[in-house]
Structure formats: structure tokens, C-alpha cells
Amino acid sequence: MAVTYRPGTTVGEAGWLLVVAGRAALLYRAADGRSAQELLAALVAPDAVQAALDILTRHGLTSTPEFAMAAWTGAASTDAVLLVRGSATASARTASATGDGEVRLDGTTVSTWQERRVTGVTSIELGDTVAPGTGFPLVRGVVPAEGALLSRDPAATGDEDATREPATEPVGAAAAPVAPAAPVGPPAPAAPSAPVAAPAAAESSSPVEPGPAPTAIIEATITELAEPEAPVEPGAPVTEPTGYAHLFEETIVRSIEDAAVRPPSEDDDAAAGEATTVSADAASDAPPAAGDHDGMTIMSGDIAKLRGRAGRAGSPDAAPPAAPPAPPRFVLAVSNGTSEIVTGTVLVGRSPSVSKVSSGQVPRLVSITGDQDISRNHAQFALEGDTVVVTDLHSRNGTSIVLPGHAPQILRPGEPTPIISGTVVDLGGGTTMTLRDESASERQGGDS
């Protein structure tokens, strides 16, 4: 999403603030910027529209400021949601096979706000018109503004990181050549894995001339062999240690033969396995000494059993845990080409409004314009668990539903009625809304 804005006056009684973050933008009237930081964080939430509405309406509907908000939806950023309240305006330019069009929303005709979902959007204007190439760019932040122009990014994939410029240096580029260091002395010989010849053979080799002084610090490990002590003759007097030498641990010096590292052989593994089995059997047969076992120590035999269970659990034959079923995702497809996601309560009418909000949940308002047979507050859709319930709000011409495979049924005013996927709700005047379960279609597509 590319955003350009027209600078506005300083924040005050008649000032407007523009908040841009993620894939949404909000232009609202504010006397100060105390809520700007919260709105900036709300626009990057998974449901940016609901998160921003919770902040704007938290002090009641009468204290809700005038605003115009737009949020891109869908992976290809071709759909958008527009919301306006008060004197704020929002318009969306659309492109389709039949030609270009414009959808404009004005909040002065309702007491709450208008909300509209538009498909095939190419650009959105919030507030005053911003001519292309004349505004100031804004990627993320809060600025005083009179209007903003939101353009769809053709390369948008739903991830902000996808629109960042790639690194100028290709991956895997060769590093700059480094000047070679001055030659150093011969490196110390590596420790041999095979037995080393007797020291007498080493003494016969010619001495190595030292090389020039190294220009860099070279770490090396120096191993020295202590001189072997002379054997003690029987009957010789034993010399007692003097000073403090007897207070420190003695260093055990082993020969090169004993210190050589050899790869383990099959005989050593077999011997170690027999020793482990014997020790485990002996530990299981012997009764535990009083006060010697705290009940928390795992014997070597128990470790072998635990390893066997872990191997069987991780074997290819073990069945993987079943994935939990995906929750249903209901969508109302309107006959005028728009669609609404049912995530809570959806209020439908010619000019819907709410006078009281219960449990802190603000209903989503859907305006159906151009049809005089639809009442101001006509019907309400609510998500209760995994079921959608529709209620006729004492509309003038009534509401009827057609369940799949059943005859049309007229709803009783004020009585909630559960509906299933595929149900067609007729609001009168040729306007219908069809309930669809998108999660079920996704599962069927995956099974095929």
C-alpha cells in the first residue's frame, strides 16, 4: 500500500490526524494526540477495523470522533473496507470488466457510521482530494492531514516485508580480497590418532629452524610431559611433603599411549552394553538402602526402557495426531456484489444505527442503499458458537428465508432463527443475502 497525504493544520479543535500502519489508514478529528499511539498499534492487529473501533468508541457513541477509515483485505489487496462517520468522507475507485466506477461514503446521513465492503479497488481517498504526485509520502506514522490517497501496490502479497527493496548486493557475493599475512613459522603437528613412536626416535630428528616472528597472534596448545619419577627402592625412607603442597590436588600425567584417542570398536560397545545390563539387573534386584534413594533418581535400566518407548513413539508406523477441525468462517454474499464476514453481530438496513452497545462488542453496520422497501434497521445476523442466527427487527415489509431444499419461510419479528450454509435471506425489493461457509469449501478443495 502506497500512501500520500495533504498536510493539515496543527492538532486542535478543528484538526485532523492521519494514522497509517500495516494495510490500513485512519483519518480522524482529534483535539490532541493521546490516542494516536494506541491507534497506530491497532492498525497492525489481525482485525484492524474492529481494534480501531474499540478505541474510538470506548467512551461511548456520543464521544466517538468523526473519522474515515480504509483497510485492504484479501491476499491480492483488491478488496477494501470503508468506514465513515460525521463530516468525513471516503471514496474508492474500482475497476472491472464492465468499466471503472467509484463508491463514495458520507457519514452525515447516519447517527453512527457507515460501513461498506468494496471489491476490485484500485485507489482510495480519505478526506480532501489529493492529486497524484502532489502529496507527501507516508509509510507508517501519525501526521496532521486534510486528506490522503491510498494506492494499491500491484506487487502486494499481504506481507509488508514483500514490498521492501531487495539488497543491492546479491546473496553469496564474493568477499573483498584480503591481503595475505606475513609467513609464520611451521604449524604445530596435529595429535596423531595412531600410537606415537618412542621418545628416542623423536630425539634423533633434526631440529627445526624457527621462522620469522609472526605478525598475528596464533593460538596454540602446548602439551608438556612431566619427567617420570624414579622408582622407589624397597626399604628406602619416605620423604614427607613439606610446605603446602599436600593441600592441593596432584596432576595425573599419562603417557601418549594411554592418552591416544581411538574410535570405538564393536567389542567395546558389546562390553559396555553387557556392563550396563549387569549394573541395571543388579540395581533392580538389590533392595534400596534406607535413606539412599529419594524416589526421583532414574536407574540405567529405566533409561533404556524410556529410550525404547521414545523410539516406538517416533517411528514411521506411529499415527500422527489428528489435526483439530478448522472453525467455520461464515460470509454473507449480498445480491449487489458485496460480501460481509460474520465475526460477531451484523446489523443490516437502509441506514442502520445502534443506541446501546452491550458486552463491549460494537455491531458491524451494513447499509443497503437504493431500496426503499428495506427498513432503517431491517435484520440482524449474529454468530452464536458455530451457528449463525438471523432476527427480523420488526421491519416494515418483513424478512423471509429459504433454507436449502425447503420452501420460503417468513420470520417472526424479534424471534432469532438459526440458519445454515446456503440459506437465502430475502430483505424485500429484490435484495437478498446468501450465507456461505468458506471453511467447508476450503476443506472440500483440499480433499479433492
C-alpha positions in Angstrom: 0.0 0.0 0.0 1.3 3.4 -1.1 0.0 6.4 0.9 0.4 10.2 0.0 -1.2 12.9 2.2 -2.1 16.5 2.1 -0.6 18.3 5.1 -3.2 19.8 7.5 -3.2 22.3 10.4 -1.8 21.8 13.8 -3.8 19.4 16.0 -6.5 21.4 17.8 -10.3 21.9 17.8 -10.6 21.5 14.1 -7.5 19.4 13.3 -7.4 16.0 11.6 -4.8 13.3 12.3 -3.8 10.7 9.8 -2.7 7.3 11.2 -1.1 4.8 8.7 0.2 1.4 9.7 0.1 -2.1 8.1 -2.6 -2.2 5.4 -5.0 0.3 6.9 -5.3 4.1 7.3 -7.4 6.2 9.6 -8.2 10.0 9.3 -10.0 11.3 12.4 -10.7 14.6 14.2 -8.7 14.9 17.4 -8.1 17.7 19.9 -4.9 16.1 21.0 -2.7 13.0 20.1 -3.3 11.0 23.3 -4.9 8.1 21.4 -2.7 8.2 18.3 -0.2 5.7 19.7 -2.9 3.2 20.5 -4.5 3.6 17.1 -1.1 3.1 15.4 -0.7 -0.3 17.2 -4.4 -1.2 16.5 -4.0 -0.8 12.7 -1.5 -3.7 12.6 -3.7 -6.1 14.5 -5.2 -9.1 12.7 -8.7 -7.4 12.8 -7.5 -3.8 12.3 -11.0 -2.4 11.8 -12.5 -3.9 15.0 -9.4 -2.9 17.1 -9.6 0.7 15.9 -13.4 0.9 16.5 -12.9 -0.4 20.1 -10.5 2.6 20.8 -12.7 5.2 19.0 -15.9 4.1 20.8 -14.6 3.2 24.2 -16.1 6.4 25.8 -19.5 5.9 24.2 -21.1 6.7 20.9 -21.6 10.4 21.7 -17.9 10.9 22.4 -16.8 9.0 19.2 -15.0 11.4 16.9 -15.6 11.9 13.2 -13.4 9.6 11.2 -12.8 8.0 7.8 -11.1 4.6 7.7 -10.0 2.2 5.0 -8.4 -1.3 5.3 -7.2 -3.5 2.4 -8.4 -7.1 2.7 -7.5 -10.3 0.8 -4.1 -11.6 -0.2 -4.0 -9.6 -3.5 -5.2 -6.3 -1.9 -8.1 -5.9 -4.4 -10.8 -5.7 -1.7 -11.2 -3.0 0.9 -13.5 -2.0 3.8 -14.5 1.7 4.1 -16.0 3.3 7.2 -17.1 7.0 7.7 -18.7 9.0 10.5 -19.8 12.6 10.6 -18.5 15.0 8.0 -15.6 12.7 7.0 -15.8 11.2 3.5 -14.3 8.2 1.8 -14.4 7.1 -1.8 -12.9 4.1 -3.7 -12.1 3.8 -7.3 -12.9 0.4 -8.8 -12.0 -1.4 -12.0 -14.0 -4.3 -13.5 -14.6 -5.9 -16.9 -17.6 -3.5 -17.5 -15.6 -0.3 -16.8 -14.3 1.8 -14.0 -16.5 3.1 -11.2 -16.5 5.0 -7.9 -18.0 4.2 -4.5 -18.4 7.2 -2.2 -19.5 7.1 1.5 -20.7 10.1 3.5 -21.3 9.8 7.3 -23.7 12.8 7.7 -26.8 10.8 6.9 -26.4 8.3 9.9 -26.1 8.8 13.6 -23.4 6.1 14.0 -21.2 5.4 11.0 -21.4 3.9 7.5 -19.5 0.7 6.6 -19.1 -0.8 3.1 -17.0 -3.6 1.6 -15.9 -2.9 -2.0 -14.2 -5.3 -4.4 -11.8 -4.6 -7.3 -10.4 -1.4 -5.7 -7.5 0.4 -7.3 -7.3 3.5 -5.1 -9.0 5.1 -2.0 -9.4 8.8 -1.0 -9.9 9.8 2.7 -11.0 13.4 3.3 -10.0 16.1 0.8 -8.8 15.2 -2.7 -5.0 14.6 -3.1 -3.9 15.0 -6.7 -1.4 12.2 -7.7 2.2 13.5 -7.4 1.4 16.4 -5.2 1.2 14.8 -1.7 3.8 13.7 0.7 4.6 10.0 1.1 3.9 8.2 4.4 4.8 4.6 5.1 3.9 4.4 8.8 3.2 7.1 11.4 0.9 9.9 12.6 0.7 13.3 10.9 -1.8 16.3 10.7 -3.5 15.9 7.3 -6.6 17.2 5.4 -6.7 14.2 3.1 -5.0 11.0 2.0 -4.7 8.9 -1.2 -4.2 5.2 -0.8 -3.0 3.3 -3.9 -2.9 -0.4 -4.3 0.5 -1.9 -4.7 0.4 -4.4 -7.7 3.2 -6.5 -6.0 1.4 -6.7 -2.7 1.1 -10.2 -1.2 -0.3 -9.4 2.2 3.1 -9.1 3.8 4.7 -5.7 4.3 8.2 -7.2 4.0 7.4 -8.2 0.4 7.3 -4.6 -0.7 10.7 -3.7 0.7 13.6 -3.2 -1.7 15.9 -6.1 -2.2 19.5 -5.9 -1.0 21.8 -4.2 -3.5 24.4 -6.9 -3.1 23.4 -10.4 -4.4 23.3 -13.3 -2.0 26.5 -15.3 -2.0 28.7 -12.5 -3.4 32.4 -13.0 -3.1 34.0 -11.0 -0.3 36.7 -8.4 -1.0 40.2 -9.9 -1.3 42.2 -9.7 1.9 45.9 -9.1 1.8 47.9 -12.2 2.8 49.5 -12.2 6.2 53.3 -12.4 6.6 54.6 -16.0 6.7 54.7 -17.6 10.1 56.6 -20.5 11.5 55.7 -24.1 10.8 52.4 -25.0 12.5 52.4 -27.4 15.4 51.9 -31.0 14.3 48.4 -32.4 14.9 47.9 -35.0 17.6 48.2 -38.4 15.9 45.3 -40.9 16.2 47.7 -43.9 16.0 50.3 -44.8 18.7 53.3 -42.5 18.6 56.8 -43.8 18.3 59.1 -43.9 21.4 60.7 -40.6 22.5 64.1 -41.8 21.4 63.1 -41.6 17.8 61.9 -38.1 18.2 65.2 -37.0 19.7 67.1 -38.3 16.6 65.2 -35.9 14.3 66.9 -32.8 13.2 65.9 -29.5 14.9 63.6 -27.2 13.1 64.8 -23.7 12.4 62.4 -21.1 13.9 60.6 -19.0 11.2 60.3 -15.2 11.3 58.3 -13.6 14.0 54.5 -13.9 13.3 52.6 -10.7 12.6 49.4 -12.0 14.2 48.6 -13.8 17.4 48.3 -17.5 16.8 46.6 -19.6 19.5 48.3 -22.9 20.2 48.0 -25.6 22.8 51.3 -26.6 24.4 51.4 -30.0 26.0 54.3 -30.9 28.2 55.2 -34.4 29.5 56.4 -34.5 33.1 59.6 -36.3 33.7 58.9 -39.8 35.0 59.6 -40.2 38.7 62.3 -42.6 39.7 61.0 -45.9 41.2 61.2 -46.1 45.0 63.5 -48.7 46.2 62.1 -51.1 48.8 63.1 -50.1 52.3 64.0 -46.5 51.2 62.9 -43.8 53.6 59.7 -42.0 52.6 60.1 -38.2 52.4 57.1 -36.4 53.9 55.7 -33.4 52.0 56.8 -30.0 53.2 55.1 -26.7 52.9 51.6 -26.5 51.5 52.0 -28.9 48.6 49.9 -31.6 50.3 46.8 -29.3 50.4 46.5 -29.2 46.5 45.3 -31.9 44.1 48.0 -33.8 42.3 48.2 -33.7 38.5 47.8 -37.2 36.9 50.3 -37.5 34.0 49.6 -40.2 31.4 51.8 -41.4 28.6 51.0 -40.7 25.0 49.9 -44.3 24.5 47.3 -44.0 27.3 46.1 -40.6 26.1 45.6 -41.5 22.4 42.0 -41.2 21.2 40.8 -44.3 19.3 37.5 -44.9 17.5 35.2 -47.2 19.5 35.1 -50.8 18.3 32.2 -53.2 18.3 33.8 -55.3 21.0 34.0 -52.2 23.3 30.3 -51.4 22.6 29.3 -55.0 23.4 31.3 -55.0 26.6 29.8 -51.6 27.6 26.3 -53.0 26.9 26.9 -56.1 29.0 28.2 -53.9 31.8 25.2 -51.7 31.7 22.8 -54.7 31.7 24.5 -56.3 34.6 24.6 -53.0 36.6 20.8 -52.4 35.8 19.9 -56.0 36.8 22.0 -55.7 40.0 20.4 -52.4 40.8 16.9 -53.8 40.3 17.5 -56.9 42.3 19.2 -55.2 45.2 16.8 -53.6 47.8 17.4 -49.9 48.1 19.3 -48.8 51.2 17.3 -46.8 53.7 17.8 -43.1 53.0 19.9 -43.8 49.9 17.2 -43.3 47.2 15.0 -40.3 47.1 12.5 -41.8 44.7 13.4 -39.3 41.9 16.6 -40.9 40.5 16.3 -42.9 37.3 18.3 -46.1 37.0 20.2 -47.0 33.9 17.7 -49.8 33.2 14.9 -47.3 33.3 16.7 -45.0 30.8 16.9 -47.9 28.3 13.1 -48.5 28.7 12.4 -44.8 28.2 14.5 -44.8 25.1 12.7 -47.7 23.7 9.3 -46.1 24.3 10.5 -42.8 22.6 11.8 -44.8 19.6 8.4 -46.5 19.2 6.5 -43.2 19.6 8.7 -41.5 16.9 8.7 -44.5 14.5 7.2 -44.0 11.0 4.4 -46.5 11.8 3.1 -44.3 14.6 0.0 -42.5 13.5 0.3 -38.7 13.6 -2.1 -36.8 15.9 -5.2 -35.8 14.2 -5.4 -32.0 13.4 -8.3 -30.2 15.0 -11.1 -29.2 12.6 -10.9 -25.6 11.3 -13.7 -23.4 12.8 -16.4 -22.3 10.4 -16.0 -19.0 8.6 -19.3 -17.6 7.5 -19.8 -14.9 4.8 -22.9 -13.1 3.7 -23.0 -12.6 0.0 -25.2 -9.6 -0.9 -27.0 -9.5 -4.3 -25.4 -6.2 -5.1 -22.0 -7.9 -5.4 -20.6 -7.1 -1.9 -19.9 -9.5 0.9 -19.7 -9.3 4.7 -17.8 -11.6 7.1 -19.9 -12.7 10.1 -17.5 -12.5 13.1 -19.9 -11.2 15.7 -23.1 -9.2 15.2 -24.0 -7.7 11.8 -26.8 -5.1 11.6 -28.4 -4.7 8.1 -30.7 -1.9 7.0 -31.2 1.2 4.8 -29.5 3.4 7.4 -28.6 1.1 10.4 -27.7 2.6 13.8 -27.3 1.4 17.4 -28.2 3.3 20.6 -26.7 0.9 23.1 -23.6 -1.4 23.0 -23.7 -4.5 25.2 -20.7 -6.5 26.4 -18.3 -4.1 24.7 -19.0 -5.6 21.3 -19.8 -3.0 18.6 -22.0 -4.5 15.9 -20.9 -4.2 12.3 -23.3 -1.9 10.4 -24.1 -2.7 6.7 -26.0 -0.1 4.7 -28.2 -1.2 1.8 -28.9 1.9 -0.2 -31.3 2.5 -3.1 -34.1 0.2 -1.8 -37.0 1.9 -0.1 -38.6 -1.5 0.8 -35.8 -2.0 3.4 -36.3 -0.5 6.8 -33.6 1.6 8.6 -32.8 -1.3 10.9 -34.1 -4.3 9.0 -32.4 -7.5 10.2 -29.6 -8.7 12.4 -27.2 -11.6 11.9 -25.3 -12.9 15.0 -22.7 -15.7 15.3 -23.5 -17.9 18.3 -20.8 -20.6 18.7 -20.7 -22.3 15.3 -24.2 -21.2 14.2 -25.5 -18.0 12.5 -28.8 -16.7 13.8 -30.9 -14.2 11.9 -33.6 -11.9 13.5 -36.1 -9.6 11.9 -36.0 -6.2 13.7 -39.8 -5.5 13.3 -39.2 -4.4 9.7 -42.0 -2.8 7.7 -42.1 -5.4 4.9 -40.8 -8.3 6.8 -37.9 -10.8 6.2 -38.1 -14.3 4.6 -35.6 -17.1 4.4 -35.2 -20.1 2.1 -33.3 -23.0 3.6 -31.6 -25.4 1.1 -34.3 -27.9 -0.1 -37.2 -26.1 1.8 -40.0 -23.7 0.9 -39.7 -20.0 1.8 -40.4 -19.1 5.4 -41.4 -15.7 6.8 -39.6 -14.8 10.1 -41.5 -13.7 13.1 -40.4 -10.2 14.2 -37.9 -10.2 17.1 -37.6 -14.1 17.1 -34.0 -15.4 16.4 -33.9 -18.2 13.8 -30.8 -20.3 13.1 -29.8 -20.7 9.5 -27.3 -23.0 7.7 -24.8 -22.5 4.8 -26.7 -22.0 1.6 -29.7 -20.2 3.2 -31.0 -17.2 1.2 -32.4 -14.3 3.3 -34.8 -12.0 1.3 -35.0 -8.4 2.7 -37.6 -7.4 0.1 -37.3 -5.3 -3.0 -35.1 -7.8 -4.7 -32.2 -7.6 -2.2 -31.0 -11.0 -0.9 -28.2 -12.2 1.3 -26.8 -15.7 1.0 -25.0 -17.4 3.9 -21.8 -19.3 2.9 -19.4 -21.4 4.9 -16.0 -20.7 3.3 -14.1 -23.1 5.7 -16.3 -26.0 4.3 -15.4 -25.1 0.7 -11.7 -24.9 1.6 -11.9 -28.4 3.2 -13.6 -29.9 0.1 -11.0 -28.3 -2.1 -8.2 -29.8 0.0 -9.8 -33.3 -0.1 -10.1 -33.2 -3.9 
